[in-house]
Amino acid sequence: MMNLHGVDIYIWTPQTPDLPKEFGKFKLILISNRGPRVYPPPAPDMDLLDWPRARFLSDTVVTDEEVDALVHHLTGLGWRWTKCQKLFIKDGVNQFSQPY
Amino acid sequence: MAHQVCLIRGDGVGPELVAAVETVFEAAKVSVDWIEVEAGLKCVEAGKPIVPEETIAKIKEIGVGLKAPMTTPIGKGSVSPNVTLRKKLDLYACVRPVKQLPGVPTPFDGLDIVIFRENTEDLYAQIEYMATEHVAHSVKIISDFGSERICRAAFEYARKNGRKRVVGVHKANIMKIADGLFLNVFKKVATEYPEIESWDNIVDNQCMQLVTKWKLYDVLVMPNLYGDIVSDLAAGMMGGLGVAPGANYGVGCALFEAVHGSAPKYTGMNKVNPTALLLSATLMLEHLGELDARRDVEGALEETLKKGVKTYDLGGDATTSGFADAIASELRG
């Protein structure tokens, strides 16, 4: 059974975005750019693309509506996102990769 | 004044190969102040990250490193120390020269190609998901920025080294957007180097042409995944991974490495061919401006091979250290 625990949100911005660290059940776990983690520090000294990925995860199962609310909240804050990918956990195993 | 170089002794046979390089460098009177840094399996076993932040910071500070093969632990959550170093140091250009060596059997007479592999993007961003119970999804990232700097690196290399042709390799007939972006950037950069002949090939056709018309090719440039595969194909054409050198360049930082694995089953047997790491070290000598030393070491290596001193992979019976000693003897004249 794939249980929904979070979402990766890809944002169109030239810099590492200053996003809410928490929203509802979600915590901002990391931001990556081109693969490597750039938040939380230390960030590698590298050139960034205008497509950072923010990972929001919850310790408990979340609903589609809660993911919608998070995305809607970021939109309301003025962040332009281009892609979202739900994050599932199955039998205690993350169904998504970790950044470098 | 000695050159400062960060040194990763590696896992498995890595330390034996490094010892061989040290033997040869000493005979060549190359003055290097090796600064040892940690990475690889030993770090994981000690409860540290596979590439500690101190290692990243030190290599960035010194700007040059030599890396022996390392082992990627098998199991969930393990990451490749090699890819981690490339990503965290933003070593965007993987350069793999493949050239016929005397005494190393190959049907590809006159082989002399340099492959430029983009090192930081493509599917190697390692962004993957199970989208449903039955569908896996990997994200392939190709940017104009990443494509431009690797294409420019290839053309600059060609210009600096008197190479005549640069070929861009892609699969834009299928991945029209991602590889199409790479191809468009390649063509745009090529216009800035009118003295260098250039064209593009689809990667599958390129593989076929490499083994049928290898003399036609000079410098190849391609995205990460194709570069990974084609450079190993080319290493096989040269005589195998045991003789194929590699270099990774970023802005203000370069890391030189043998491209083969750590061969743990041969650990401590003094058996594995040190040529790949030694040739990688000679690329490092060039990077450090030690052109005479590079020529001397490569000349001594070629003389040694011509005399039939070879390790087991090339049909000989020389040990790792014995092979290094033979090269050192050539250097001492």
Boltz contact constraints between the chains, C-beta under 6 A:
constraints:
  - contact:
      token1: [A, 2]
      token2: [B, 133]
      max_distance: 6.0
  - contact:
      token1: [A, 34]
      token2: [B, 125]
      max_distance: 6.0
  - contact:
      token1: [A, 35]
      token2: [B, 87]
      max_distance: 6.0
  - contact:
      token1: [A, 35]
      token2: [B, 125]
      max_distance: 6.0
  - contact:
      token1: [A, 35]
      token2: [B, 126]
      max_distance: 6.0
  - contact:
      token1: [A, 36]
      token2: [B, 87]
      max_distance: 6.0
  - contact:
      token1: [A, 44]
      token2: [B, 88]
      max_distance: 6.0
  - contact:
      token1: [A, 46]
      token2: [B, 90]
      max_distance: 6.0
  - contact:
      token1: [A, 49]
      token2: [B, 143]
      max_distance: 6.0
  - contact:
      token1: [A, 85]
      token2: [B, 129]
      max_distance: 6.0
  - contact:
      token1: [A, 95]
      token2: [B, 130]
      max_distance: 6.0
  - contact:
      token1: [A, 96]
      token2: [B, 129]
      max_distance: 6.0
  - contact:
      token1: [A, 97]
      token2: [B, 126]
      max_distance: 6.0
  - contact:
      token1: [A, 97]
      token2: [B, 128]
      max_distance: 6.0
  - contact:
      token1: [A, 100]
      token2: [B, 84]
      max_distance: 6.0
  - contact:
      token1: [A, 100]
      token2: [B, 87]
      max_distance: 6.0
